[in-house]
Amino acid sequence: MNAEIPLAIPLLKLLLGKTLAIPDLEDIEEEYESFQLMAKYPEMIEDISHITVVKETNAKGEIKEFKVVENYEKDEYTAEDVNKFLKKRYEYEMNKIKRQAEAFKKGFHSFMPLVVVNHLSCFDLFTIVNGCPEISAENLLKYCNFFDSGKTKDWMIELFKEFDSELRSKFLMFVTGSNRLSIDEPSDSNMVKIRFYHSDEYQLPKAATCFNQLDMPHYKTKEMLKEKLLMAINEGETGYGFG
């Protein structure tokens, strides 16, 4: 089962018991790139409050300011100053979610203990939790089991190669309820089963997400197959969000 919303690197590091660092701000702070420029060119800083002061909107819609660094005003700043301020900013951002993060960590380790995952890298854990984000035609076809041969099968293979990763993801969502491929090797439990049947040209493809199965009518042309398949996956892409 894969998480629908990718977990940020700081949270993954927390789950792995690894030390957090300033560069991890990139995943939780939208102004991270401008912060890095300040650290690289401190002599050009005009307003350091972008780092040292946080503006947040409360439940009433009021904007509140919080100083993460006291007495930060200076005529000139050094790279050391900026990195010190960034560290304070990072600590502030992480402390905001400390209680929720610890609860998530406790729940996660209840079924995947730290002793099991602590040898993994963040990328390894990201892949395990979130599945394979980019779906190539080659990888998709590895997980497809066609129960027939002929021109309809050939057309579908051609379409998978023509689709971009987003469309392949929508196809998976329609058929399996998950928009990502499994990280496990192809097997009976995670294969996409594609069956063909004869029907009139007005029928749309039908999916049974519980069985990862697609029932695909034989269409007269590749263009008609593409039209009906896109209609089906775009109208029925919501799925369950998990697979």
Secondary structure, 3 states (H helix, E strand, C coil): CCCCCCCCHHHHHHHHCCCCCHHHHHHCCCCHHHHHHHHHCHHHCCCCHHHHEEEEECCCCCEEEEECCCCCCCCCCCHHHHHHHHHHHHHHHHHHCHHHHHHHHHHHHHHCCHHHHCCCCHHHHHHHHHCECCCCHHHHHHCEEECCCCHHHHHHHHHHHHCCHHHHHHHHHHHHCCCCECCCCCCCCCCEEEEEECCCCCCCCEEEHHHCEEEEECCCCHHHHHHHHHHHHHHCCCCCCCC
